[in-house]
Amino acid sequence: MFHPSKHQEYSELLSSLGEFMEREIIPLSPKLDREEVSITGPRRALFKQGMTQIPFPSEYGGLGLPFSVYAMAVELLGTADASIALSVEIHNAVAEGLLKFGSENQKESHLEDVITGRKLASFALTEPASGSDAGTMATTAEKKGGEFVINGSKMFITNAGEADVYLVFARSKKGPSCFLLDAPNKGLKFGEGLDKLGMRGSKTHEVILSDCRIPEENIVGEEGKGADYAKEILHGARVVVAALNVGISQLAYSKSVAYAKQRRAFGKSISEFQLIKEKIADMKTDINAGRLFYLYASRVKEMGEDFSSEASQAKIFATEMSLKVCDEAIQIHGGYGYTADDVHRHWRDARLLTIGEGTSEVLRMLVARREMARSQ
Amino acid sequence: MKIAVCVKHAIDETELRVDSSGMPQTSGAVSRMSTFDKNAVEEGLRLKSSHPGEVVIFTVGTGDARKTLKEALAMGADRGVLISADPVKIDSLRTAEMLSAAIRKNGPFDVVLCAEGSSDTYSGQVPPMLGEILDGAYIGYAKKIEINGNLARIERSLEDSVEIVEASLPLVTSVISEINEPRYPTLIQIMQASKKPIEELGGDQLAPSGSYQQASIISMSAQSSSRKHVLMDGSPEEAASKLIESLAKEGVLTK
């Protein structure tokens, strides 16, 4: 999967992470879904292992490894627990944003803490009435003296209420801009935790910004460029979301194979029936295609080329594939798939990601626009 | 304090498949550090944290065993020694001879730690043999180790009792898995482990072979167990009554 000279090293790292997840994360996953345990402890333990450090430069506390290694680690984490994977993915999207667009001072004060996981980060872009059309955001940032005063609200925000740092997008005089907001802040409040279909282990709240004052120097990059920054941050995040969905699918698939082998009907194992074999073959083929897709998009990113279309394609394919695979997993498990939450939670978890971080519909528009431009 | 830890690069028993005749299929099986050896490494690191010094990892194996040494180095050990020999072709005594020669060459050590047995063959012979060859005290099945000055106080777990024994250093001891919870190396520790030194020594040059006949394993097969299957049919109430009746009949429950 990797370049042969590095294969051993990267495999050892991933294998060690996998062993850690097997012992520390997987046993908690059904409990996280039922909200019987908090995400905080296992996520902190994972951060300590170095999960968040993988793709970032060593000068900021990272491990300096290729993005594809990080994406594969997220696939593993998606298999272990999708909610934690989502939380990590959002956290690292903020780190990537700060690395790309943050000032030297912001990097010095925040980046290492975020990359090493000492501080938890959250990405606050979506609003009650705007999502992918970030240009229409209603949250405002008004410059007053040496501060920006932010007013508005952000919706469906992962890690909200727990994060130490928020990357907040708000409209200033020059247009949508990006700001670094440290918690706690008198003007930063949170709505009730949202009751979700899946990803129930991760915390999702409305973020309410009411006369939220932040120092002027906390603007990230250039004023008025926030929408462009958000798009660029999300390209990388979409590759990671694709990897996460491959992980969810892999787990649903493994459970299905194990169940099909042991479940008997008409005097034999259901895995011997041709229609079940077809499902198993199609699930595995789709999962591997999704895996190759996110690795391909990762490679284009690593090469420093425009990967926006490949990232979107990978996310469209992997998230829709994941829904199909998890649906088949329920079908193979029959009544137990519909009732036992250990199977249908994978479908519930996967269901978020044809919506979150760019709906499939918006991403298809993006892919078509980019590919038509390429063919000119 | 200078601590030696002996580990084995062994077939991962959790991934081992058994064929229809009950024989384990070793070809293509993945090898890694024997499960219980991680407890020995952890104990070495724990002792070092309160008695500063060096933890050196020893293993007898082929080139692939470097992976196991690297894992122990990632956990925090200082350096490794690979004694080149094919562990499949040598018996426990040869292994102990090679390990003890390498330990002497790199010593003297205050404590030599081993696991109670390896997760593949689990003969448990090497630790007491090391104690004998190195001419130190040997205490097996340690579940707690405390060292004060030159004195070790060890709780050893036996089948129906726990013994507390004391011995002067140097000491060879084997640990059981209950002694600690092995740490997981972080990703950065794994990357840094590549830079730690591993010395390679030829097993036969290090410990010339004696004239004795080596023991060999003639066969190894999975333990078979048969289970009784009884199906309780009917409504849940009927099935529950039948289950109670059946358990009582087997002597598990008394009515």
Interface residues (C-beta under 8 A of the other chain):
Chain A: E9 E12 L13 S16 L17 E19 F20 R23 E24 K48 Q49 G50 M51 Q53 I54 L63
Chain B: K67 K70 A74 Y184 P185 T186 L187 I188 I190 M191 S194
